[in-house]
Amino acid sequence: MAKIYVETYGCALNQSEMEYLKDALQDYQFVYRAENADILLINTCVVIESTEKRMFKRIRALYELCQTDKELIVTGCACKPFHDTISSNFPNARLMKYDQVPQYITSFYRPGANVTKENNVRASVKIADGCKGFCSYCIVRLIRGELKSRHIDDIVKEVESKVEKGAKQILLTGQDVGVYGLDKGLRLPELINAVTSLDRNFIVRIGMINPSALDDIVDELIHSFKSPKIYKFLHLPVQSGSARILHLMGRNYSLSHFMNNIAKIRAEFKDLTLSTDFIVGFPYETDHDFKLTLSLLKRLKPLKVNITRFSKREGTDAYHMPQIPHGKVKERSRALTLEHHRIAYFENKKWLGRKLSALAIEKGKGCSTVLYNDFYRPIVVQGELKLGCRYDVIISEITPTYLIGNLTANFTQTAIIEAH
């Protein structure tokens, strides 16, 4: 009776695929220590070179545990570009696409007995695979391929199923959810409207949208976001404040359109939580280009920022471009990070003293709970609160990355009652 140990890395799309695997293998027992498992499953990411090296290190470590009575399955983004390398270095490892894993395991291993089902209040639903972009630095598009959107009815049914099993927070994810449906004559707002029409109690976070996909759906998206079942949160990776660098990156949008769309959305949702990404040290990036990026960060004032130091990937156009010295890239990354922390701290100060309702999602460090308000701001509250319930809290302290709250003197605890 097989026990399974899993490790998953990378983006929300990878996390969603691991959720699919756990659902498909729910009759098996999942364990927290590799030593106690019969099957070791690693879901890989190779988005940048440092991540690739980390993956091979983990594969090697897990493979060394499998020399006697265990089996290693490798899935995820490393399988296609590094199939031969993994096979030659780890000949007994099984490489396969994530959706092939359940059939393989159920064909050769019996499920465990008396398995306790997890009751997670957070769940991911993949709405599409692949993208429509041609970014000169991205290896993921070469792995994931062309856009393949799922049908709206299938997505709605999966959301409903996860909510019926206890999920209160749903993430709609994909490599670029903004282009959802372009291969089927659909668009993202249509999907959002269908999901939020479900007569259930839950709230949805929309995954990453590339700015180039926003121009022709921004008005419809604003309308869809007015639903109380949608977090007022957007992840829009701008990558650079230099139009010249954006052109070299193959990013098909203008900074003026990007800023106009942000202004339009913020006019409707004053407390919108904006997340963005920057790549520093891209080939040909000058000090002036970086100053433009720093200036954009100051004007944009995003609450969350993902900063990546450029890493060349074989097979991409940027692989052959001249590289900027590592020291210069590190210096720019540090400067951008410090400015982001300053901005985030200032933005979070605006929440001090405010009373708000938030949903308890996960256990925090020590005896604490992490809640999220309707703008997807994480709030840490002391005490082990019941997950999946709403609480009234007052924000008492802040950090650059999260808020700290106290339950109100006469707090209301609202257990979310499932419809039907």
Secondary structure, DSSP 8 states (H G I E B T S, - for coil): --EEEEEE-SSHHHHHHHHHHHHHTTTSEE-S-GGG-SEEEEEE--SSHHHHHHHHHHHHHHHHHTSSS-EEEEEETTTTTTHHHHHHHSTT-EE--GGGHHHHHHHH----SS------SEEEEE-EESBS---TT-SHHHHH-B-EE--HHHHHHHHHHHHHTT--EEEEE-S-GGGTTTTTT--HHHHHHHHHTSSS--EEEE----GGGTTTTHHHHHHHHTSTTB-SEEE---B-S-HHHHHHHT----HHHHHHHHHHHHHH-TT-EEEEEEEES-TT--HHHHHHHHHHHHHH--SEEEEEE----TTSGGGGS----HHHHHHHHHHHHHHHHHHHHHHHHTTTT-EEEEEEEEE-SSSEEEEEETT--EEEEES---TTEEEEEEEEEE-SS-EEEEE-TT--EEE-----
